[in-house]
């Protein structure tokens, strides 16, 4: 019978055994020299065979696997599409997850310019989270890459969701909630006139063009209100 200890550690190359039959609860094997061996048909053998079958050849290339994970598909979904085990797909999950987290962080730190007048608000993450807090809501941030290769960042809460596309360092609202949530700061979150945003421009006191301060809450209220951020 084959000595299992020989397959551990630094051993010489192992001979390839050929299955020649079954004897009761054993597989009958034959080595190249004509020697016979028996392997118990037990749970260990069954588990090894299932694992080997699950590895298989992927129906998706590594690039396609990464693209699907970036697009927001789960490990289970990609594994099912590829026809391989989840363990084989999971090795790609960490790096892709880091990319998606970086996209969320970048969007949260980017100032949102509201069309069509281009009014510039503060950092998206601070404004959106402050709005949600005012309404007793908690947002969950996620991102995915769309078919055009652009990152889309979405905040989901108990009453809906809002999404923005991140392109060339700027944000574009993709729905009415995103437009409303992204630019009107609650009173306690409004920056002072000394806060100069990287995306804003205005005329300074000296008459030279410079960075613009974020409009005051009173000035914002004088403008026509944006779409309702929390439709009923």
Steps between C-alpha positions, in 0.01 A plus 500: 500500500621853424683660794341842557810624682693500174297790360607735781809716508775485241438172323609372159253546212196279555389241251172549320257227605219370281160396630431142396193413704315494831527239773229536766569846646839557335625634170746266329800678352789387287841670482727508189703205634189282527471534877153507645363746756170553681348831611207507747183655358428725797393859570852630436498359149149632434596850620815501286306397191235771557771764546679391183174514306422849627834645388451419133570738213348845532256616233619857569846647450672673794420836340132411468494386863647831615263702281197323647619558856564869423150522354355392835444127451548284809758225532223239483356653184837510326586147610169376362560677168855368480406148604768483771513500880448818701847451651652539157316831444556632851870558436401787271255649749747681729674717238171584326337585833786740569443670163130541570567640848745754354234614252254559786760693699589718201134578426429587863787751498402654165293820490179473306413770244125511448381550141395708317645801680807317629441601864777335699428328827729337754642146511234254390540257788461763770197661339316176425566350842384821670175498301435137585573563868249786503232258385604220734639290216823303468671471165708213365755597234599275212658532158519311174645555156248558221527356145679817385773449759390782732457459875146544631458565872167429671371573848208281608276580795166392643300722265686460174837549338701757305781456249773717352745431218862590566675625187821701469485607863141628476165360610184471291168420666323204341157546661288769672594382848869533417448854368311603813723329755827608347498877519283650776685491828294491822554815710741338746717369216541823298859614465596852591589750229865422573463143375627495144417186307729361232220503244359850566586832337398858583628856513694581812498828688798626301311456173714204396349166408538254784340211680132538587354452842205266537173698492335563833192306606289816470619552143420141413147535635440796268555277197234270363503173694648190337299179452388332819784286634257274682194443277202340663 
